[in-house]
Amino acid sequence: MLSILIPVYNYNISDLVKNIHQQAIEANIIFEIICFDDHSTKHVSTNRNCIESTKHAKLITSEKNLGRVGARQRLSESASYPWLLFLDADVLPKSNIFVNDYIDAISSGHDVYFGGFAYTKSIPEKQVILRWKYGKKFEEVDAVIRNRKPYQIIISANFLINKTTFSKIHSQITKKSYGLDNIFASLLKQNNVRVLHLNNPVYHLGLEKNEIFLSKAEAASNTLLWGFKNGKITKHDNKLLSIFEAFKKLKINYIMMFLHKIFGHTIKKQLSGPNPNIYLLQVYKVLYICHRDLNYKYE
């Protein structure tokens, strides 16, 4: 009935595998757990031992790094059951009936279900606080709010999808880059996929350092811009792209580019520091995407 699919790269998934396995057993369902090691160099033996000692679980290893898109494709192709539960390696279910809640939701008749993200209440170390602040503000959102615009907050680190829909949508994603959730969200909307958001979150445990997360925010903006320029995004609810489109239409994007040139370095320094302003990150993303659009070619 359910294939639980976990792509992993250099992360210890023992706690996740044990947790999700126990929940699936208690839900009394037919299931499998498939983990795809994307050419890791860390935690390899630990993960292998855990999976080999867990019933209904298996490990697939890759001789080269395929990236998130390639790993998910391999996992889907290896799945035996019609419903696919994708979980990132650096998460852990918040609820002890996490699997059961997803199974109960299937009867609503949607094609894909997004459970959402949660973050610990305790403030983390300053070196990772930017990612935590961003997650608390913009990702830890109640399902009622997410369902108002179901294609706006798409977090693919925790979602359940029927295999037919996944094959149709995922096959349209060919780029290997960071920030492909924006492309995924747009494709879901363009194909009129029935989406339902649930309050069934996982804790996001793998917080990146401030500088790394800021770099990933830039990479996500690059991917968003690539998708827009190459016709991959024709319908969307993405706030950053909507602002960019409006600024470009009004020629304000030239002003944003100039402001990025003058203040970009100073803003990045503030965001990489011990007390980053989360709203300043949103401003920086607007400045950055306008700058990127006017100074780089996308093919």
LINTA-V135570 format. One record per residue. N is the residue number from 1. PHI is phi as a letter, one per 20 degrees, with the letter a starting at -180 (NA if undefined). OMEGA is omega in whole degrees, 0 to 359 (999 if undefined). Layout:
{{N	PHI	OMEGA} {N	PHI	OMEGA}}
This chain:
{{1	NA	187} {2	c	173} {3	d	179} {4	e	191} {5	d	185} {6	c	172} {7	f	183} {8	c	175} {9	b	177} {10	l	179} {11	b	179} {12	e	183} {13	d	183} {14	g	182} {15	f	180} {16	f	181} {17	f	179} {18	f	181} {19	f	186} {20	f	177} {21	f	180} {22	f	180} {23	f	180} {24	f	177} {25	f	181} {26	f	177} {27	f	176} {28	l	181} {29	c	171} {30	e	185} {31	b	171} {32	b	174} {33	d	178} {34	c	178} {35	d	180} {36	d	179} {37	e	187} {38	e	178} {39	m	180} {40	f	174} {41	d	180} {42	c	176} {43	m	184} {44	f	182} {45	f	180} {46	f	180} {47	f	180} {48	f	180} {49	f	180} {50	f	183} {51	f	181} {52	f	180} {53	e	182} {54	d	180} {55	f	178} {56	m	180} {57	c	176} {58	b	183} {59	d	173} {60	d	179} {61	d	181} {62	d	179} {63	e	175} {64	b	182} {65	f	182} {66	e	185} {67	n	187} {68	f	183} {69	f	180} {70	f	180} {71	f	180} {72	f	178} {73	f	179} {74	f	179} {75	f	179} {76	f	180} {77	f	181} {78	e	184} {79	f	182} {80	e	190} {81	d	187} {82	f	179} {83	d	183} {84	d	175} {85	d	180} {86	e	177} {87	c	174} {88	f	184} {89	f	188} {90	e	179} {91	c	176} {92	b	181} {93	g	178} {94	f	184} {95	d	176} {96	e	172} {97	c	181} {98	g	180} {99	f	181} {100	f	179} {101	f	176} {102	f	180} {103	f	179} {104	f	184} {105	f	184} {106	g	183} {107	f	180} {108	f	173} {109	n	177} {110	e	181} {111	e	183} {112	b	182} {113	c	178} {114	d	184} {115	e	178} {116	n	182} {117	d	172} {118	c	179} {119	c	180} {120	f	180} {121	f	181} {122	f	181} {123	f	183} {124	e	177} {125	f	185} {126	f	183} {127	f	179} {128	c	188} {129	f	179} {130	f	179} {131	f	180} {132	f	179} {133	f	180} {134	f	180} {135	f	180} {136	f	185} {137	e	191} {138	d	181} {139	d	180} {140	e	188} {141	c	180} {142	g	182} {143	f	178} {144	g	179} {145	f	180} {146	f	182} {147	f	177} {148	f	173} {149	c	191} {150	f	181} {151	d	185} {152	e	181} {153	d	182} {154	d	179} {155	d	187} {156	e	176} {157	f	185} {158	b	179} {159	b	179} {160	d	184} {161	b	176} {162	f	190} {163	f	180} {164	f	179} {165	f	180} {166	g	181} {167	f	181} {168	f	185} {169	f	187} {170	f	180} {171	f	180} {172	e	178} {173	e	184} {174	d	184} {175	e	175} {176	d	182} {177	b	178} {178	e	176} {179	n	183} {180	f	174} {181	g	178} {182	f	177} {183	f	179} {184	g	180} {185	f	180} {186	f	179} {187	f	176} {188	f	180} {189	f	182} {190	f	181} {191	e	177} {192	l	178} {193	f	182} {194	f	185} {195	d	174} {196	c	177} {197	e	181} {198	c	169} {199	e	181} {200	c	191} {201	e	169} {202	d	173} {203	f	174} {204	e	187} {205	e	186} {206	e	182} {207	f	179} {208	e	174} {209	f	185} {210	g	183} {211	f	180} {212	f	180} {213	f	178} {214	f	177} {215	f	178} {216	f	176} {217	f	176} {218	f	180} {219	f	179} {220	f	177} {221	f	177} {222	f	179} {223	f	178} {224	f	180} {225	f	177} {226	g	180} {227	f	180} {228	f	184} {229	f	182} {230	d	175} {231	m	177} {232	f	179} {233	d	177} {234	d	174} {235	c	182} {236	a	173} {237	c	184} {238	f	184} {239	f	181} {240	f	181} {241	f	178} {242	f	178} {243	f	179} {244	g	180} {245	f	180} {246	f	179} {247	f	181} {248	f	180} {249	f	182} {250	e	181} {251	m	178} {252	f	181} {253	f	177} {254	f	177} {255	f	180} {256	f	178} {257	f	180} {258	f	179} {259	f	177} {260	f	180} {261	f	183} {262	e	190} {263	d	186} {264	g	182} {265	f	181} {266	f	179} {267	f	180} {268	f	179} {269	f	179} {270	f	183} {271	f	180} {272	e	183} {273	e	186} {274	f	181} {275	c	184} {276	f	177} {277	e	187} {278	f	179} {279	f	176} {280	f	176} {281	f	180} {282	f	177} {283	f	181} {284	f	181} {285	f	177} {286	f	179} {287	f	184} {288	f	184} {289	f	176} {290	f	177} {291	f	182} {292	f	181} {293	f	185} {294	e	185} {295	c	181} {296	c	178} {297	d	179} {298	d	181} {299	d	999}}
